[in-house]
Amino acid sequence: MIKTVLGRIVGDAADGIDPDQVSMEYTPTPDGRPDPGEIVWTWVAYEDDPSLGKDRPVLLVARAGEVLVGLMLTSQDHDRDAADEASFGRYWVDIGSGPWDAQGRPSEVRVDRLLSVDPADVRREGAVLDRVRFDQVVDAVLAHR
């Protein structure tokens, strides 16, 4: 199960992880195992009710021991309501479209909500995000911590 709170990584898989000690890295490896730099599908809890959630794409950005750290993706466009989103502490970065979305829709990554991901909970790998877009996401994460 993945649980998060703004600015900290919490939950069953995240016990003892200090987000300030997590080093974001780009290490995608085509070996069938989830790695930072890859977009994978896994279950993500809703913020307002962590007992509920849905299967969604997540960009992996770091590894903390055996636990992965990720950021959720959405195909909803938050550019039009960016000021409103920011007033609630939610920040998004456009990453365009890719093979992680079967319909080819453009995606955004939420950069203020770090997710702990147990590798065993990854349903499937969706794609490798290119290094340029990965670095843009990491820069945004660091700006909104």
LOGU-134897 format. One record per atom (N, C-alpha, C): residue number from 1; x, z, y; residue in one letter; atom name. Coordinates in nm, 3 decimals, decimal comma, padded with zeros to 5 digits. Each point is the difference from the previous one (the first is absolute). Layout:
N
VEXTI|bake|px|pz|py|tormar|kolza
VEXTI|NUM|X|Z|Y|A|CA
...
***
This chain:
145
VEXTI|bake|px|pz|py|tormar|kolza
VEXTI|1|00,085|00,000|-00,119|M|N
VEXTI|1|-00,085|00,000|00,119|M|CA
VEXTI|1|00,088|00,000|00,124|M|C
VEXTI|2|-00,038|-00,074|00,101|I|N
VEXTI|2|00,074|-00,006|00,126|I|CA
VEXTI|2|-00,078|00,076|00,106|I|C
VEXTI|3|00,068|00,089|00,068|K|N
VEXTI|3|-00,062|00,071|00,112|K|CA
VEXTI|3|00,099|-00,004|00,115|K|C
VEXTI|4|-00,050|-00,008|00,122|T|N
VEXTI|4|00,090|00,002|00,115|T|CA
VEXTI|4|-00,062|00,075|00,115|T|C
VEXTI|5|00,085|00,044|00,089|V|N
VEXTI|5|-00,043|00,044|00,132|V|CA
VEXTI|5|00,094|-00,064|00,099|V|C
VEXTI|6|-00,049|-00,018|00,121|L|N
VEXTI|6|00,079|-00,067|00,102|L|CA
VEXTI|6|00,134|00,069|00,021|L|C
VEXTI|7|00,107|-00,076|-00,008|G|N
VEXTI|7|00,132|00,051|00,032|G|CA
VEXTI|7|00,071|00,073|-00,113|G|C
VEXTI|8|-00,070|00,029|-00,109|R|N
VEXTI|8|00,063|00,066|-00,113|R|CA
VEXTI|8|-00,043|-00,070|-00,128|R|C
VEXTI|9|00,081|00,012|-00,102|I|N
VEXTI|9|-00,038|-00,051|-00,131|I|CA
VEXTI|9|-00,042|00,122|-00,081|I|C
VEXTI|10|-00,120|-00,001|-00,054|V|N
VEXTI|10|-00,048|00,112|-00,080|V|CA
VEXTI|10|-00,066|-00,052|-00,126|V|C
VEXTI|11|-00,027|00,088|-00,093|G|N
VEXTI|11|-00,073|-00,038|-00,120|G|CA
VEXTI|11|00,079|00,030|-00,126|G|C
VEXTI|12|-00,065|-00,022|-00,114|D|N
VEXTI|12|00,059|00,033|-00,129|D|CA
VEXTI|12|00,137|-00,063|-00,018|D|C
VEXTI|13|00,013|-00,128|00,032|A|N
VEXTI|13|00,126|-00,071|-00,022|A|CA
VEXTI|13|00,101|00,027|00,110|A|C
VEXTI|14|-00,040|00,067|00,108|A|N
VEXTI|14|00,087|00,015|00,116|A|CA
VEXTI|14|00,051|00,143|00,020|A|C
VEXTI|15|-00,028|00,090|-00,092|D|N
VEXTI|15|00,044|00,137|00,016|D|CA
VEXTI|15|00,149|00,006|00,028|D|C
VEXTI|16|00,036|00,065|00,109|G|N
VEXTI|16|00,140|00,019|00,034|G|CA
VEXTI|16|00,064|-00,116|00,074|G|C
VEXTI|17|-00,074|-00,106|00,031|I|N
VEXTI|17|00,058|-00,113|00,072|I|CA
VEXTI|17|-00,012|00,025|00,149|I|C
VEXTI|18|00,112|-00,006|00,069|D|N
VEXTI|18|00,003|00,013|00,145|D|CA
VEXTI|18|00,010|-00,141|00,057|D|C
VEXTI|19|-00,102|-00,048|00,074|P|N
VEXTI|19|00,004|-00,138|00,049|P|CA
VEXTI|19|00,118|-00,027|00,093|P|C
VEXTI|20|00,051|00,104|00,065|D|N
VEXTI|20|00,116|-00,020|00,087|D|CA
VEXTI|20|00,128|-00,023|-00,081|D|C
VEXTI|21|-00,005|00,033|-00,128|Q|N
VEXTI|21|00,116|-00,021|-00,087|Q|CA
VEXTI|21|-00,013|-00,127|-00,085|Q|C
VEXTI|22|-00,110|-00,072|00,016|V|N
VEXTI|22|-00,022|-00,123|-00,075|V|CA
VEXTI|22|00,065|-00,116|00,075|V|C
VEXTI|23|00,083|-00,073|-00,068|S|N
VEXTI|23|00,066|-00,115|00,060|S|CA
VEXTI|23|-00,069|-00,128|-00,045|S|C
VEXTI|24|-00,055|-00,073|00,098|M|N
VEXTI|24|-00,068|-00,125|-00,034|M|CA
VEXTI|24|00,104|-00,104|-00,038|M|C
VEXTI|25|-00,031|-00,075|-00,104|E|N
VEXTI|25|00,096|-00,096|-00,055|E|CA
VEXTI|25|-00,072|-00,124|-00,048|E|C
VEXTI|26|00,073|-00,109|-00,002|Y|N
VEXTI|26|-00,052|-00,127|-00,048|Y|CA
VEXTI|26|00,075|-00,035|-00,127|Y|C
VEXTI|27|-00,062|00,028|-00,115|T|N
VEXTI|27|00,068|-00,021|-00,128|T|CA
VEXTI|27|-00,091|-00,064|-00,105|T|C
VEXTI|28|-00,071|-00,107|00,036|P|N
VEXTI|28|-00,086|-00,062|-00,102|P|CA
VEXTI|28|00,085|-00,060|-00,111|P|C
VEXTI|29|-00,041|00,025|-00,121|T|N
VEXTI|29|00,071|-00,051|-00,117|T|CA
VEXTI|29|-00,102|-00,057|-00,097|T|C
VEXTI|30|00,015|-00,125|-00,043|P|N
VEXTI|30|-00,099|-00,062|-00,090|P|CA
VEXTI|30|00,017|00,050|-00,143|P|C
VEXTI|31|-00,033|00,129|-00,020|D|N
VEXTI|31|00,019|00,059|-00,133|D|CA
VEXTI|31|-00,128|00,060|-00,057|D|C
VEXTI|32|-00,115|-00,027|00,066|G|N
VEXTI|32|-00,126|00,053|-00,051|G|CA
VEXTI|32|-00,029|00,143|00,041|G|C
VEXTI|33|00,094|00,064|00,069|R|N
VEXTI|33|-00,022|00,136|00,050|R|CA
VEXTI|33|-00,018|-00,005|00,150|R|C
VEXTI|34|-00,085|00,088|00,057|P|N
VEXTI|34|-00,023|-00,002|00,145|P|CA
VEXTI|34|00,122|00,050|00,077|P|C
VEXTI|35|00,033|-00,071|00,108|D|N
VEXTI|35|00,117|00,034|00,082|D|CA
VEXTI|35|-00,034|-00,013|00,148|D|C
VEXTI|36|00,072|00,074|00,087|P|N
VEXTI|36|-00,019|-00,020|00,145|P|CA
VEXTI|36|00,026|-00,146|00,039|P|C
VEXTI|37|-00,090|-00,051|00,085|G|N
VEXTI|37|00,004|-00,140|00,039|G|CA
VEXTI|37|-00,107|-00,082|-00,069|G|C
VEXTI|38|-00,064|00,061|-00,101|E|N
VEXTI|38|-00,105|-00,068|-00,074|E|CA
VEXTI|38|-00,138|00,050|00,042|E|C
VEXTI|39|-00,097|-00,087|-00,009|I|N
VEXTI|39|-00,139|00,038|00,020|I|CA
VEXTI|39|-00,062|00,011|-00,138|I|C
VEXTI|40|-00,056|00,117|-00,027|V|N
VEXTI|40|-00,059|00,029|-00,130|V|CA
VEXTI|40|-00,147|00,040|00,020|V|C
VEXTI|41|-00,075|00,002|-00,107|W|N
VEXTI|41|-00,138|00,046|00,003|W|CA
VEXTI|41|-00,008|00,135|-00,068|W|C
VEXTI|42|-00,063|00,096|00,069|T|N
VEXTI|42|-00,018|00,134|-00,055|T|CA
VEXTI|42|-00,119|00,067|00,068|T|C
VEXTI|43|-00,042|00,111|-00,053|W|N
VEXTI|43|-00,114|00,073|00,056|W|CA
VEXTI|43|00,046|00,078|00,122|W|C
VEXTI|44|-00,078|-00,008|00,110|V|N
VEXTI|44|00,031|00,071|00,123|V|CA
VEXTI|44|-00,122|00,083|00,040|V|C
VEXTI|45|00,024|00,128|00,025|A|N
VEXTI|45|-00,108|00,091|00,040|A|CA
VEXTI|45|-00,045|-00,029|00,142|A|C
VEXTI|46|-00,130|00,019|00,026|Y|N
VEXTI|46|-00,052|-00,008|00,135|Y|CA
VEXTI|46|00,046|00,123|00,077|Y|C
VEXTI|47|00,031|-00,016|00,126|E|N
VEXTI|47|00,043|00,113|00,083|E|CA
VEXTI|47|-00,109|00,104|00,017|E|C
VEXTI|48|-00,122|-00,045|00,020|D|N
VEXTI|48|-00,108|00,095|00,028|D|CA
VEXTI|48|-00,053|00,069|-00,126|D|C
VEXTI|49|00,029|-00,054|-00,118|D|N
VEXTI|49|-00,039|00,064|-00,126|D|CA
VEXTI|49|00,101|-00,039|-00,108|D|C
VEXTI|50|00,107|00,079|-00,015|P|N
VEXTI|50|00,106|-00,034|-00,096|P|CA
VEXTI|50|-00,045|-00,006|-00,145|P|C
VEXTI|51|-00,121|00,049|-00,030|S|N
VEXTI|51|-00,048|-00,010|-00,137|S|CA
VEXTI|51|-00,051|-00,142|-00,030|S|C
VEXTI|52|-00,016|-00,080|00,106|L|N
VEXTI|52|-00,043|-00,139|-00,014|L|CA
VEXTI|52|00,110|-00,093|00,049|L|C
VEXTI|53|-00,006|-00,124|-00,041|G|N
VEXTI|53|00,098|-00,098|00,045|G|CA
VEXTI|53|-00,030|-00,135|-00,062|G|C
VEXTI|54|00,100|-00,088|00,008|K|N
VEXTI|54|-00,017|-00,131|-00,063|K|CA
VEXTI|54|00,135|-00,060|-00,032|K|C
VEXTI|55|-00,004|-00,099|-00,089|D|N
VEXTI|55|00,119|-00,074|-00,038|D|CA
VEXTI|55|00,032|-00,095|00,114|D|C
VEXTI|56|00,125|00,003|00,048|R|N
VEXTI|56|00,035|-00,085|00,115|R|CA
VEXTI|56|00,149|-00,032|-00,002|R|C
VEXTI|57|00,041|-00,102|00,076|P|N
VEXTI|57|00,143|-00,031|00,009|P|CA
VEXTI|57|00,073|00,103|00,085|P|C
VEXTI|58|00,123|00,030|-00,042|V|N
VEXTI|58|00,085|00,099|00,066|V|CA
VEXTI|58|00,142|-00,059|00,008|V|C
VEXTI|59|00,059|00,003|00,120|L|N
VEXTI|59|00,139|-00,041|00,017|L|CA
VEXTI|59|00,088|00,120|-00,029|L|C
VEXTI|60|00,086|-00,011|-00,099|L|N
VEXTI|60|00,094|00,108|-00,031|L|CA
VEXTI|60|00,117|-00,008|00,096|L|C
VEXTI|61|00,036|00,115|00,062|V|N
VEXTI|61|00,106|00,001|00,101|V|CA
VEXTI|61|00,116|00,093|-00,033|V|C
VEXTI|62|-00,016|00,086|-00,101|A|N
VEXTI|62|00,106|00,095|-00,032|A|CA
VEXTI|62|-00,019|00,055|-00,140|A|C
VEXTI|63|00,102|00,067|-00,046|R|N
VEXTI|63|-00,003|00,070|-00,127|R|CA
VEXTI|63|00,050|00,141|00,027|R|C
VEXTI|64|-00,070|00,099|-00,055|A|N
VEXTI|64|00,041|00,140|00,011|A|CA
VEXTI|64|00,005|00,055|-00,141|A|C
VEXTI|65|00,116|-00,009|-00,062|G|N
VEXTI|65|00,010|00,035|-00,142|G|CA
VEXTI|65|-00,079|-00,101|-00,081|G|C
VEXTI|66|-00,093|00,050|-00,079|E|N
VEXTI|66|-00,083|-00,088|-00,082|E|CA
VEXTI|66|-00,126|-00,046|00,072|E|C
VEXTI|67|-00,027|00,056|00,118|V|N
VEXTI|67|-00,120|-00,034|00,076|V|CA
VEXTI|67|00,032|-00,111|00,100|V|C
VEXTI|68|-00,095|-00,091|00,017|L|N
VEXTI|68|00,012|-00,106|00,099|L|CA
VEXTI|68|-00,079|00,039|00,124|L|C
VEXTI|69|00,042|-00,052|00,114|V|N
VEXTI|69|-00,071|00,022|00,126|V|CA
VEXTI|69|-00,050|-00,135|00,047|V|C
VEXTI|70|-00,129|-00,005|00,037|G|N
VEXTI|70|-00,058|-00,127|00,038|G|CA
VEXTI|70|-00,092|00,010|00,120|G|C
VEXTI|71|-00,047|-00,117|00,043|L|N
VEXTI|71|-00,091|-00,015|00,114|L|CA
VEXTI|71|-00,112|-00,093|-00,042|L|C
VEXTI|72|-00,124|00,039|00,031|M|N
VEXTI|72|-00,113|-00,082|-00,044|M|CA
VEXTI|72|-00,017|-00,126|00,085|M|C
VEXTI|73|-00,053|-00,103|-00,063|L|N
VEXTI|73|-00,032|-00,125|00,067|L|CA
VEXTI|73|-00,150|-00,014|00,013|L|C
VEXTI|74|-00,042|-00,080|00,096|T|N
VEXTI|74|-00,140|-00,036|00,017|T|CA
VEXTI|74|-00,008|-00,144|00,048|T|C
VEXTI|75|-00,112|-00,064|-00,031|S|N
VEXTI|75|-00,024|-00,134|00,054|S|CA
VEXTI|75|-00,088|00,008|00,124|S|C
VEXTI|76|-00,041|00,120|00,038|Q|N
VEXTI|76|-00,077|00,017|00,124|Q|CA
VEXTI|76|00,093|-00,017|00,119|Q|C
VEXTI|77|-00,050|-00,064|00,104|D|N
VEXTI|77|00,080|-00,024|00,120|D|CA
VEXTI|77|-00,019|00,114|00,099|D|C
VEXTI|78|00,108|00,073|00,026|H|N
VEXTI|78|-00,006|00,113|00,093|H|CA
VEXTI|78|00,059|-00,034|00,137|H|C
VEXTI|79|00,036|-00,125|00,023|D|N
VEXTI|79|00,055|-00,039|00,130|D|CA
VEXTI|79|-00,103|00,019|00,113|D|C
VEXTI|80|-00,124|-00,034|-00,030|R|N
VEXTI|80|-00,104|00,010|00,103|R|CA
VEXTI|80|-00,033|00,145|00,037|R|C
VEXTI|81|00,019|00,092|-00,094|D|N
VEXTI|81|-00,031|00,140|00,027|D|CA
VEXTI|81|00,125|00,088|-00,004|D|C
VEXTI|82|00,115|-00,058|00,035|A|N
VEXTI|82|00,127|00,072|-00,008|A|CA
VEXTI|82|00,001|00,127|00,085|A|C
VEXTI|83|-00,056|-00,006|00,119|A|N
VEXTI|83|-00,002|00,119|00,086|A|CA
VEXTI|83|-00,086|00,109|-00,061|A|C
VEXTI|84|-00,113|-00,037|-00,056|D|N
VEXTI|84|-00,087|00,098|-00,066|D|CA
VEXTI|84|00,070|00,059|-00,121|D|C
VEXTI|85|00,061|-00,084|-00,082|E|N
VEXTI|85|00,074|00,047|-00,117|E|CA
VEXTI|85|00,111|00,097|00,043|E|C
VEXTI|86|00,074|-00,036|00,103|A|N
VEXTI|86|00,109|00,086|00,048|A|CA
VEXTI|86|-00,052|00,134|00,049|A|C
VEXTI|87|-00,119|00,003|00,058|S|N
VEXTI|87|-00,056|00,126|00,047|S|CA
VEXTI|87|-00,025|00,097|-00,117|S|C
VEXTI|88|-00,014|-00,053|-00,121|F|N
VEXTI|88|-00,015|00,082|-00,120|F|CA
VEXTI|88|00,132|00,016|-00,075|F|C
VEXTI|89|00,110|-00,050|00,059|G|N
VEXTI|89|00,131|00,012|-00,064|G|CA
VEXTI|89|00,025|-00,099|-00,110|G|C
VEXTI|90|-00,074|-00,111|00,000|R|N
VEXTI|90|00,017|-00,103|-00,103|R|CA
VEXTI|90|00,067|-00,122|00,063|R|C
VEXTI|91|00,108|-00,046|-00,064|Y|N
VEXTI|91|00,077|-00,113|00,051|Y|CA
VEXTI|91|00,020|-00,103|-00,110|Y|C
VEXTI|92|-00,012|-00,126|00,037|W|N
VEXTI|92|00,004|-00,111|-00,095|W|CA
VEXTI|92|00,101|-00,105|00,043|W|C
VEXTI|93|00,061|-00,067|-00,098|V|N
VEXTI|93|00,093|-00,110|00,025|V|CA
VEXTI|93|-00,048|-00,121|-00,081|V|C
VEXTI|94|-00,013|-00,114|00,067|D|N
VEXTI|94|-00,037|-00,124|-00,068|D|CA
VEXTI|94|00,117|-00,048|-00,086|D|C
VEXTI|95|-00,030|-00,038|-00,125|I|N
VEXTI|95|00,104|-00,058|-00,084|I|CA
VEXTI|95|-00,038|-00,139|-00,051|I|C
VEXTI|96|-00,114|-00,052|00,044|G|N
VEXTI|96|-00,040|-00,133|-00,041|G|CA
VEXTI|96|-00,059|00,000|-00,141|G|C
VEXTI|97|-00,003|-00,116|-00,059|S|N
VEXTI|97|-00,059|-00,013|-00,134|S|CA
VEXTI|97|00,109|-00,017|-00,104|S|C
VEXTI|98|-00,039|00,023|-00,125|G|N
VEXTI|98|00,094|-00,015|-00,110|G|CA
VEXTI|98|-00,071|00,011|-00,133|G|C
VEXTI|99|00,072|-00,013|-00,108|P|N
VEXTI|99|-00,061|-00,003|-00,133|P|CA
VEXTI|99|-00,063|00,133|-00,044|P|C
VEXTI|100|00,016|00,106|00,078|W|N
VEXTI|100|-00,064|00,126|-00,034|W|CA
VEXTI|100|-00,151|-00,007|00,022|W|C
VEXTI|101|-00,048|-00,099|00,078|D|N
VEXTI|101|-00,143|-00,017|00,027|D|CA
VEXTI|101|-00,043|-00,133|-00,058|D|C
VEXTI|102|-00,082|00,005|-00,103|A|N
VEXTI|102|-00,042|-00,121|-00,071|A|CA
VEXTI|102|-00,075|-00,098|00,090|A|C
VEXTI|103|-00,061|00,050|00,107|Q|N
VEXTI|103|-00,074|-00,086|00,091|Q|CA
VEXTI|103|00,086|-00,052|00,115|Q|C
VEXTI|104|00,126|00,040|00,005|G|N
VEXTI|104|00,091|-00,048|00,104|G|CA
VEXTI|104|-00,027|00,054|00,138|G|C
VEXTI|105|-00,070|00,114|00,009|R|N
VEXTI|105|-00,033|00,058|00,131|R|CA
VEXTI|105|00,123|00,066|00,062|R|C
VEXTI|106|00,013|-00,005|00,132|P|N
VEXTI|106|00,108|00,072|00,067|P|CA
VEXTI|106|-00,018|00,151|-00,020|P|C
VEXTI|107|00,110|00,071|-00,009|S|N
VEXTI|107|-00,004|00,144|-00,023|S|CA
VEXTI|107|00,068|00,077|00,111|S|C
VEXTI|108|-00,037|00,127|00,009|E|N
VEXTI|108|00,065|00,095|00,089|E|CA
VEXTI|108|00,043|00,119|-00,084|E|C
VEXTI|109|00,108|00,065|00,043|V|N
VEXTI|109|00,052|00,118|-00,068|V|CA
VEXTI|109|-00,020|00,119|00,093|V|C
VEXTI|110|-00,055|00,108|-00,053|R|N
VEXTI|110|-00,015|00,121|00,079|R|CA
VEXTI|110|00,132|00,076|-00,007|R|C
VEXTI|111|00,062|00,022|00,116|V|N
VEXTI|111|00,136|00,053|00,004|V|CA
VEXTI|111|00,009|00,149|00,030|V|C
VEXTI|112|-00,112|00,066|00,021|D|N
VEXTI|112|00,004|00,143|00,032|D|CA
VEXTI|112|-00,044|00,087|-00,117|D|C
VEXTI|113|-00,034|-00,058|-00,113|R|N
VEXTI|113|-00,051|00,076|-00,115|R|CA
VEXTI|113|00,087|-00,030|-00,122|R|C
VEXTI|114|00,090|00,091|-00,032|L|N
VEXTI|114|00,090|-00,017|-00,114|L|CA
VEXTI|114|-00,071|00,044|-00,127|L|C
VEXTI|115|00,010|-00,080|-00,104|L|N
VEXTI|115|-00,064|00,029|-00,127|L|CA
VEXTI|115|00,103|00,031|-00,107|L|C
VEXTI|116|-00,023|00,102|-00,079|S|N
VEXTI|116|00,083|00,022|-00,118|S|CA
VEXTI|116|-00,062|-00,080|-00,115|S|C
VEXTI|117|00,084|-00,072|-00,073|V|N
VEXTI|117|-00,048|-00,085|-00,109|V|CA
VEXTI|117|00,079|00,032|-00,126|V|C
VEXTI|118|-00,071|00,044|-00,101|D|N
VEXTI|118|00,062|00,019|-00,131|D|CA
VEXTI|118|00,013|-00,139|-00,062|D|C
VEXTI|119|00,120|-00,042|-00,040|P|N
VEXTI|119|00,015|-00,134|-00,058|P|CA
VEXTI|119|-00,095|-00,028|-00,116|P|C
VEXTI|120|-00,038|00,104|-00,073|A|N
VEXTI|120|-00,092|-00,019|-00,112|A|CA
VEXTI|120|-00,140|-00,038|00,046|A|C
VEXTI|121|-00,032|00,026|00,128|D|N
VEXTI|121|-00,132|-00,032|00,054|D|CA
VEXTI|121|-00,009|-00,140|00,059|D|C
VEXTI|122|00,111|-00,073|00,002|V|N
VEXTI|122|-00,001|-00,136|00,053|V|CA
VEXTI|122|-00,067|-00,091|-00,102|V|C
VEXTI|123|-00,108|-00,064|00,044|R|N
VEXTI|123|-00,076|-00,088|-00,089|R|CA
VEXTI|123|00,070|-00,133|-00,021|R|C
VEXTI|124|00,053|-00,056|00,109|R|N
VEXTI|124|00,073|-00,127|-00,013|R|CA
VEXTI|124|00,083|-00,025|00,124|R|C
VEXTI|125|00,103|-00,079|-00,017|E|N
VEXTI|125|00,080|-00,044|00,113|E|CA
VEXTI|125|-00,068|-00,123|00,060|E|C
VEXTI|126|-00,007|-00,005|00,135|G|N
VEXTI|126|-00,067|-00,111|00,065|G|CA
VEXTI|126|00,095|-00,103|00,058|G|C
VEXTI|127|00,112|00,046|00,055|A|N
VEXTI|127|00,093|-00,092|00,066|A|CA
VEXTI|127|00,118|00,078|00,055|A|C
VEXTI|128|00,102|-00,074|00,039|V|N
VEXTI|128|00,111|00,057|00,075|V|CA
VEXTI|128|-00,019|-00,042|00,145|V|C
VEXTI|129|00,004|00,096|00,091|L|N
VEXTI|129|-00,007|-00,030|00,142|L|CA
VEXTI|129|00,139|-00,041|00,047|L|C
VEXTI|130|00,009|-00,104|00,082|D|N
VEXTI|130|00,132|-00,043|00,045|D|CA
VEXTI|130|00,065|00,107|00,087|D|C
VEXTI|131|00,131|-00,005|00,009|R|N
VEXTI|131|00,078|00,104|00,068|R|CA
VEXTI|131|-00,033|00,012|00,149|R|C
VEXTI|132|-00,024|-00,110|00,067|V|N
VEXTI|132|-00,029|00,005|00,143|V|CA
VEXTI|132|-00,129|00,079|00,025|V|C
VEXTI|133|-00,107|-00,032|-00,074|R|N
VEXTI|133|-00,125|00,073|00,020|R|CA
VEXTI|133|00,013|00,145|-00,046|R|C
VEXTI|134|00,074|00,025|-00,107|F|N
VEXTI|134|00,024|00,137|-00,045|F|CA
VEXTI|134|00,066|00,082|00,110|F|C
VEXTI|135|00,103|-00,056|00,061|D|N
VEXTI|135|00,071|00,072|00,108|D|CA
VEXTI|135|-00,091|00,025|00,119|D|C
VEXTI|136|-00,090|-00,092|00,032|Q|N
VEXTI|136|-00,096|00,021|00,109|Q|CA
VEXTI|136|-00,091|00,117|-00,032|Q|C
VEXTI|137|-00,044|00,010|-00,124|V|N
VEXTI|137|-00,086|00,111|-00,042|V|CA
VEXTI|137|00,077|00,132|00,010|V|C
VEXTI|138|00,122|00,003|-00,049|V|N
VEXTI|138|00,081|00,122|00,004|V|CA
VEXTI|138|00,023|00,045|00,146|V|C
VEXTI|139|00,029|-00,094|00,086|D|N
VEXTI|139|00,018|00,033|00,142|D|CA
VEXTI|139|-00,127|00,065|00,057|D|C
VEXTI|140|-00,115|-00,053|-00,036|A|N
VEXTI|140|-00,127|00,056|00,047|A|CA
VEXTI|140|-00,025|00,139|-00,060|A|C
VEXTI|141|00,033|00,020|-00,127|V|N
VEXTI|141|-00,014|00,132|-00,061|V|CA
VEXTI|141|00,082|00,102|00,078|V|C
VEXTI|142|00,125|-00,034|00,028|L|N
VEXTI|142|00,088|00,092|00,071|L|CA
VEXTI|142|-00,050|00,027|00,141|L|C
VEXTI|143|-00,063|-00,098|00,062|A|N
VEXTI|143|-00,052|00,018|00,136|A|CA
VEXTI|143|-00,123|00,090|00,004|A|C
VEXTI|144|-00,070|00,012|-00,112|H|N
VEXTI|144|-00,126|00,076|-00,001|H|CA
VEXTI|144|00,006|00,126|-00,085|H|C
VEXTI|145|00,119|00,049|-00,027|R|N
VEXTI|145|00,013|00,125|-00,079|R|CA
VEXTI|145|-00,013|00,119|00,087|R|C
***
